[in-house]
C-alpha cells in the first residue's frame, strides 16, 4: 500500500492501559470516552484528569485523540454537555464522535476547534446524508456498518473531498442496525439501554424457541452442546481486504474493542499496522486467531454476514502471560523484568509481541520473583501483577507483551 495514501489506523482505548498499548503498537489515532456519553459504559473510560493525561500522552507521541459523545441524548444531557465540551476544547482533543444533532450543535458552539465526526449510530448510508452533515460542520462520517464495498465506493464518488469516510475493519458486530438495539433495555430495564452505553448483550446469550403447547420442551437452533446463538453476529475481520477498502475511499480504519483488554488491543493493532505497512495479511492472521473472538467474517462488505454457528466466543491456547517492563543486559545475556498477568512455567514456549518487530519466541527458563527480601527463585510465574525476572535470548523493551 502506498505510504502517501495509507489510511489512518484508529484503535480503541477503553482505559489508560489500553491507550498505551494502542499507541505503542502502531495506532495513528485512538478513540475513547469520558465517564458519560460513551457507548461502552462498562469500559474503564477516563475521568477529567485521566482525559487530560491521555490527550497529552497521545499528542506527545503524534497520535490523535477522538472522544465519543454518541449515546442517546436527553434534555438533562444537553444541560450538562457544554461544560464537558469546553473541557475537550481546553485539552486540545482532536475530534468528537457525535450522533445527536443537539450534541453536534453544542460541540460547534462550545468546542469550535474540535473536529466533528458523525458516529456510526447515525446510520449514514448515502451521499446526501453525508453531504448534509458536512454542511453542518462534520469533517468525517463513520459509515453505517450495513454498507457494502460497492456502495461505499459510490458514496465516496458522490461526496468527493467534502467529507472523510471512516469504517470499522475489525471486532464485534451488532445484530441491530448500526448498533441501535432495544433488546437490552426491553429484557433487563431502561437502566441497561444499549443506546446509552450499558448494553447487557442479550444477542450473545443462549436462546431457544418453544412451541405454544409444549413450553417445557425448548428447541435449540444450529446448536452445539451449549445451545444456539441465533442472534449473535460473527466478528468482523478485514485484514486481508485493506487495499479494497482504501480503493473504495475509506480514509480511516477503525478497530472495535473498547471493552477489550490491553493484550487484545495490542495484538489487533499490531497486526493491522504490519499489513498497512506492506506485510502480507497471511503473516499476521494467526495473531488475530489467537485473540478471543467469535468466528470471523467480512461483515456486510461483500454481502450478508453469516450467523455465529453456536459459539459464544473462541478462546485460543495462546494467552497473555506478562508485560515486560524493563530489559537489562548483563554480559552476553538479557535479564528481563516483567509484570505477571497469567501463569507460565519453565519450559513453556513464550511468544513476544513487540511493535515493528516480527514475532519471536523463546523457552522460559529459571524464574525469580521480587519479594520483600529481594529476588528469590520460584517455580513459575503465578501471581497476577507481581514482578518476576528471567533470562531471555534477546533484548525486550518496556511495553512488549509475552504470550503463552
PLY file of the C-alpha trace (Angstrom):
ply
format ascii 1.0
element vertex 404
property float x
property float y
property float z
element edge 403
property int vertex1
property int vertex2
end_header
0.00 0.00 0.00
1.34 3.46 -0.96
2.52 5.13 2.27
1.37 8.51 0.92
-2.22 7.31 0.85
-2.18 4.89 3.79
-5.43 5.28 5.75
-5.40 6.20 9.41
-5.36 3.27 11.85
-7.82 4.11 14.64
-7.63 1.90 17.75
-9.87 1.60 20.82
-8.76 2.79 24.25
-11.12 1.59 26.95
-8.72 2.78 29.65
-5.16 4.04 30.22
-3.54 0.61 29.82
-5.29 0.02 26.51
-4.37 3.52 25.34
-0.68 2.89 25.97
-0.91 -0.45 24.14
-2.71 1.06 21.14
-0.12 3.81 20.76
2.88 1.55 21.32
1.66 -0.94 18.73
1.10 1.50 15.92
-2.21 3.37 16.13
-2.33 6.71 14.31
-5.31 7.74 16.44
-7.25 6.41 19.43
-10.88 6.77 20.38
-12.06 6.82 23.97
-14.78 8.12 26.26
-15.21 10.10 29.43
-17.33 8.83 32.30
-20.54 9.65 30.41
-21.95 9.76 26.89
-19.89 6.86 25.54
-21.31 3.65 24.07
-19.13 1.41 26.28
-20.08 2.31 29.85
-18.52 -0.92 31.19
-15.05 0.08 29.98
-12.70 1.80 32.44
-13.02 5.04 30.46
-11.46 8.33 31.54
-12.35 10.90 34.18
-11.44 14.53 33.51
-7.95 14.19 34.98
-7.30 10.94 33.07
-8.57 12.54 29.87
-6.08 15.37 30.25
-3.26 12.86 30.75
-4.43 10.70 27.81
-4.60 13.65 25.41
-1.14 14.89 26.39
0.33 11.37 26.29
-1.07 10.71 22.81
-0.12 14.10 21.38
3.45 13.79 22.66
3.67 10.66 20.51
2.00 12.13 17.44
-1.30 10.29 17.94
-4.72 11.94 17.60
-7.47 11.59 20.23
-11.14 11.14 19.32
-13.69 11.30 22.15
-17.06 9.58 21.85
-20.21 11.54 22.72
-22.62 9.31 20.83
-25.19 7.95 23.27
-28.91 8.75 23.21
-29.18 12.32 24.49
-31.95 13.70 26.72
-32.54 17.29 27.81
-30.59 16.78 31.02
-27.64 15.65 28.91
-27.85 18.81 26.83
-27.82 20.88 30.04
-24.62 19.25 31.28
-22.79 18.75 27.99
-21.41 22.32 27.47
-19.03 22.14 30.43
-17.63 18.83 29.14
-17.23 20.21 25.64
-15.36 23.23 27.00
-13.01 20.79 28.72
-12.37 18.97 25.41
-11.61 22.31 23.78
-9.22 23.25 26.58
-7.40 19.91 26.40
-6.96 20.11 22.64
-8.86 16.92 21.81
-8.70 16.36 18.06
-12.26 15.15 17.36
-15.56 14.29 18.99
-17.75 11.47 17.68
-21.40 12.51 17.88
-24.71 11.01 16.78
-27.19 13.59 18.03
-27.92 16.85 16.20
-28.14 18.71 19.51
-24.73 17.40 20.57
-23.34 18.42 17.17
-24.68 21.94 17.58
-23.31 22.29 21.11
-19.95 20.90 20.03
-19.57 23.66 17.47
-20.69 26.28 19.98
-18.52 25.25 22.93
-15.59 23.43 21.29
-15.15 25.03 17.89
-11.60 23.71 17.43
-12.64 20.07 17.97
-13.45 18.31 14.70
-16.94 16.85 14.26
-17.07 13.15 13.41
-20.54 11.65 12.87
-20.94 8.32 14.66
-21.99 5.06 13.06
-25.01 5.40 15.37
-26.33 7.97 12.90
-26.52 5.21 10.24
-25.18 7.35 7.40
-25.63 5.15 4.32
-25.98 7.63 1.45
-24.14 10.59 -0.02
-26.94 13.10 0.57
-26.88 12.43 4.31
-23.08 12.63 4.36
-23.09 15.95 2.49
-25.78 17.34 4.80
-23.62 16.54 7.82
-20.67 18.12 6.01
-22.65 21.34 5.52
-23.41 21.26 9.25
-19.69 21.17 10.00
-18.76 17.48 10.07
-15.33 16.60 8.69
-15.77 12.84 8.88
-18.53 10.24 8.68
-18.25 6.89 10.47
-20.21 4.86 7.95
-23.17 2.65 8.74
-21.94 -0.92 9.16
-24.53 -2.24 6.73
-22.83 -0.81 3.63
-21.19 -2.99 1.01
-17.85 -2.03 -0.53
-19.63 -1.21 -3.77
-21.95 1.24 -2.00
-19.06 2.82 -0.09
-17.23 3.43 -3.35
-20.32 5.04 -4.89
-20.90 7.18 -1.79
-17.27 8.31 -1.93
-17.59 9.15 -5.62
-20.54 11.41 -4.84
-19.09 13.20 -1.80
-15.54 13.57 -3.15
-13.35 15.55 -0.75
-16.27 17.19 1.05
-16.05 14.77 3.98
-13.80 11.89 5.08
-15.09 8.34 5.43
-14.30 6.04 8.34
-15.27 2.36 8.58
-14.93 -0.44 11.10
-12.48 -3.12 9.95
-12.30 -5.46 12.93
-14.18 -6.57 16.03
-17.62 -7.37 17.38
-20.65 -6.76 15.19
-24.12 -5.87 16.49
-27.19 -7.70 15.26
-29.14 -4.41 15.16
-28.91 -1.65 12.54
-25.71 0.31 13.31
-25.89 -0.82 16.92
-29.26 0.77 17.72
-30.76 -2.10 19.68
-33.66 -2.28 22.16
-33.13 -5.84 23.41
-31.10 -4.96 26.49
-33.47 -2.27 27.77
-36.54 -4.40 26.95
-35.26 -7.51 28.72
-33.29 -6.01 31.62
-34.62 -2.47 32.04
-34.07 1.09 30.76
-31.04 1.48 33.01
-29.24 -1.06 30.79
-30.03 0.63 27.48
-27.67 -0.15 24.60
-28.28 3.35 23.24
-26.93 4.79 26.49
-23.82 2.61 26.54
-24.94 -0.03 29.06
-25.82 -2.97 26.81
-26.01 -6.39 28.52
-25.56 -8.04 25.09
-28.63 -10.32 25.03
-27.65 -11.22 21.47
-24.72 -13.18 22.96
-26.97 -15.19 25.29
-28.00 -18.76 24.54
-31.50 -18.74 23.03
-34.04 -21.46 22.25
-37.53 -21.50 20.73
-40.61 -23.15 22.20
-43.89 -24.32 20.73
-47.03 -22.97 22.41
-48.42 -26.33 23.53
-45.02 -27.62 24.73
-43.45 -24.77 26.73
-41.35 -27.26 28.72
-39.58 -28.50 25.60
-37.16 -25.80 24.38
-35.76 -26.39 20.92
-32.25 -25.09 20.15
-31.33 -23.83 16.69
-27.99 -24.54 14.98
-26.82 -25.65 18.37
-23.79 -27.22 19.91
-23.81 -28.71 23.41
-24.29 -25.24 24.93
-27.28 -24.16 22.87
-27.80 -21.78 19.98
-26.56 -18.24 19.48
-29.11 -17.34 16.83
-28.81 -13.57 17.46
-25.03 -13.44 17.79
-23.26 -11.96 14.77
-19.83 -13.12 13.69
-16.88 -10.84 14.38
-15.58 -8.62 11.62
-12.09 -9.14 10.17
-10.93 -7.24 7.08
-7.17 -7.76 7.49
-6.95 -9.36 4.04
-9.04 -6.66 2.33
-7.48 -3.36 3.36
-6.50 -2.39 -0.18
-10.10 -2.80 -1.36
-11.32 -0.59 1.49
-8.75 2.08 0.66
-9.65 1.91 -3.04
-13.31 2.42 -2.09
-12.40 5.70 -0.39
-12.17 4.77 3.30
-9.72 7.15 4.98
-9.77 5.70 8.49
-9.74 2.02 9.51
-11.43 1.58 12.88
-10.89 -1.33 15.27
-13.78 -2.13 17.62
-12.96 -3.10 21.20
-13.26 -0.52 23.99
-14.42 -3.32 26.32
-11.32 -5.38 25.49
-8.08 -5.68 27.45
-4.65 -4.32 26.59
-3.41 -7.56 25.02
-6.32 -7.67 22.57
-5.78 -4.02 21.62
-2.05 -4.57 21.18
-2.35 -7.77 19.13
-5.04 -6.47 16.77
-3.49 -3.02 16.33
-0.11 -4.63 15.71
-1.46 -6.97 13.03
-3.24 -4.19 11.13
-0.19 -1.91 11.45
2.09 -4.51 9.89
-0.30 -5.14 7.00
-0.86 -1.42 6.40
2.92 -1.06 6.28
3.12 -3.59 3.47
3.40 -7.04 5.03
1.12 -9.87 3.83
-2.05 -10.48 5.85
-1.24 -14.19 5.96
1.77 -13.45 8.17
-0.43 -11.86 10.88
-3.75 -13.69 10.68
-2.51 -16.18 13.26
-2.14 -13.41 15.82
-5.77 -12.39 15.30
-6.84 -16.01 15.64
-5.01 -16.12 18.98
-7.20 -13.39 20.48
-10.64 -14.07 21.97
-13.21 -13.71 19.21
-16.24 -15.20 17.54
-15.91 -16.71 14.06
-14.55 -14.12 11.65
-16.46 -12.76 8.67
-16.25 -9.79 6.31
-19.48 -8.32 7.67
-21.67 -6.58 5.09
-18.78 -5.52 2.85
-19.32 -8.44 0.46
-22.92 -9.27 1.34
-24.77 -10.53 4.39
-22.69 -11.72 7.35
-23.37 -15.27 8.48
-24.84 -16.24 11.82
-22.49 -17.34 14.58
-22.77 -21.17 14.40
-23.17 -21.92 18.09
-20.08 -20.38 19.67
-20.22 -17.70 22.33
-16.56 -16.83 21.91
-13.40 -18.52 20.68
-10.57 -18.77 23.19
-7.22 -19.91 21.82
-4.35 -21.55 23.66
-2.09 -18.51 23.29
-2.94 -16.32 26.26
-1.36 -13.19 27.63
1.33 -14.14 30.15
3.12 -10.93 31.04
4.05 -7.40 30.08
7.80 -6.71 30.01
8.56 -3.52 31.94
12.32 -3.17 31.52
15.19 -5.01 29.84
18.65 -5.09 31.34
21.75 -6.52 29.67
24.19 -8.43 31.85
27.22 -9.71 30.00
26.17 -11.64 26.91
22.59 -12.18 28.11
19.50 -10.16 28.92
17.64 -10.26 32.21
14.05 -9.16 31.68
11.76 -7.93 34.44
8.05 -8.47 33.80
4.71 -7.89 35.47
2.79 -11.15 35.63
-0.64 -11.43 34.01
-1.16 -15.19 33.84
0.69 -18.31 34.85
3.71 -19.64 32.97
6.09 -22.47 33.78
9.74 -23.07 32.89
9.74 -25.00 29.64
6.78 -23.07 28.20
7.38 -21.51 24.81
6.79 -17.76 25.03
5.98 -15.60 22.01
6.99 -11.92 22.10
4.60 -9.30 20.75
6.61 -6.15 20.05
5.83 -3.19 17.78
7.52 -3.03 14.36
9.08 -6.44 15.01
8.44 -9.92 13.61
7.12 -12.47 16.09
9.92 -14.02 18.16
9.83 -16.79 20.73
11.94 -18.45 23.39
11.63 -21.19 26.01
11.12 -19.88 29.54
13.92 -20.88 31.90
14.56 -20.28 35.59
12.36 -17.62 37.20
12.85 -15.23 40.13
10.20 -13.19 41.95
10.67 -9.86 43.67
9.79 -10.22 47.38
10.40 -8.06 50.44
13.82 -9.70 50.79
14.75 -9.11 47.16
14.82 -11.52 44.23
14.01 -15.12 45.15
13.99 -18.24 42.95
10.45 -19.58 42.38
8.92 -22.42 40.40
6.82 -20.37 37.97
5.12 -17.07 37.13
1.91 -17.34 39.12
0.78 -14.22 40.98
-1.04 -11.56 38.99
0.66 -8.14 38.91
3.75 -9.37 40.81
7.21 -8.68 39.36
9.32 -11.55 38.05
12.54 -11.75 36.10
14.29 -14.30 33.91
16.87 -14.52 31.17
15.86 -14.02 27.54
17.93 -14.70 24.41
17.29 -11.22 23.02
16.56 -7.75 24.30
12.99 -6.79 25.24
11.63 -3.33 25.97
9.09 -1.67 28.22
5.60 -2.47 26.95
6.48 -5.61 24.97
3.95 -8.39 25.60
4.77 -12.01 26.29
2.20 -14.57 25.18
1.91 -18.23 26.05
0 1
1 2
2 3
3 4
4 5
5 6
6 7
7 8
8 9
9 10
10 11
11 12
12 13
13 14
14 15
15 16
16 17
17 18
18 19
19 20
20 21
21 22
22 23
23 24
24 25
25 26
26 27
27 28
28 29
29 30
30 31
31 32
32 33
33 34
34 35
35 36
36 37
37 38
38 39
39 40
40 41
41 42
42 43
43 44
44 45
45 46
46 47
47 48
48 49
49 50
50 51
51 52
52 53
53 54
54 55
55 56
56 57
57 58
58 59
59 60
60 61
61 62
62 63
63 64
64 65
65 66
66 67
67 68
68 69
69 70
70 71
71 72
72 73
73 74
74 75
75 76
76 77
77 78
78 79
79 80
80 81
81 82
82 83
83 84
84 85
85 86
86 87
87 88
88 89
89 90
90 91
91 92
92 93
93 94
94 95
95 96
96 97
97 98
98 99
99 100
100 101
101 102
102 103
103 104
104 105
105 106
106 107
107 108
108 109
109 110
110 111
111 112
112 113
113 114
114 115
115 116
116 117
117 118
118 119
119 120
120 121
121 122
122 123
123 124
124 125
125 126
126 127
127 128
128 129
129 130
130 131
131 132
132 133
133 134
134 135
135 136
136 137
137 138
138 139
139 140
140 141
141 142
142 143
143 144
144 145
145 146
146 147
147 148
148 149
149 150
150 151
151 152
152 153
153 154
154 155
155 156
156 157
157 158
158 159
159 160
160 161
161 162
162 163
163 164
164 165
165 166
166 167
167 168
168 169
169 170
170 171
171 172
172 173
173 174
174 175
175 176
176 177
177 178
178 179
179 180
180 181
181 182
182 183
183 184
184 185
185 186
186 187
187 188
188 189
189 190
190 191
191 192
192 193
193 194
194 195
195 196
196 197
197 198
198 199
199 200
200 201
201 202
202 203
203 204
204 205
205 206
206 207
207 208
208 209
209 210
210 211
211 212
212 213
213 214
214 215
215 216
216 217
217 218
218 219
219 220
220 221
221 222
222 223
223 224
224 225
225 226
226 227
227 228
228 229
229 230
230 231
231 232
232 233
233 234
234 235
235 236
236 237
237 238
238 239
239 240
240 241
241 242
242 243
243 244
244 245
245 246
246 247
247 248
248 249
249 250
250 251
251 252
252 253
253 254
254 255
255 256
256 257
257 258
258 259
259 260
260 261
261 262
262 263
263 264
264 265
265 266
266 267
267 268
268 269
269 270
270 271
271 272
272 273
273 274
274 275
275 276
276 277
277 278
278 279
279 280
280 281
281 282
282 283
283 284
284 285
285 286
286 287
287 288
288 289
289 290
290 291
291 292
292 293
293 294
294 295
295 296
296 297
297 298
298 299
299 300
300 301
301 302
302 303
303 304
304 305
305 306
306 307
307 308
308 309
309 310
310 311
311 312
312 313
313 314
314 315
315 316
316 317
317 318
318 319
319 320
320 321
321 322
322 323
323 324
324 325
325 326
326 327
327 328
328 329
329 330
330 331
331 332
332 333
333 334
334 335
335 336
336 337
337 338
338 339
339 340
340 341
341 342
342 343
343 344
344 345
345 346
346 347
347 348
348 349
349 350
350 351
351 352
352 353
353 354
354 355
355 356
356 357
357 358
358 359
359 360
360 361
361 362
362 363
363 364
364 365
365 366
366 367
367 368
368 369
369 370
370 371
371 372
372 373
373 374
374 375
375 376
376 377
377 378
378 379
379 380
380 381
381 382
382 383
383 384
384 385
385 386
386 387
387 388
388 389
389 390
390 391
391 392
392 393
393 394
394 395
395 396
396 397
397 398
398 399
399 400
400 401
401 402
402 403
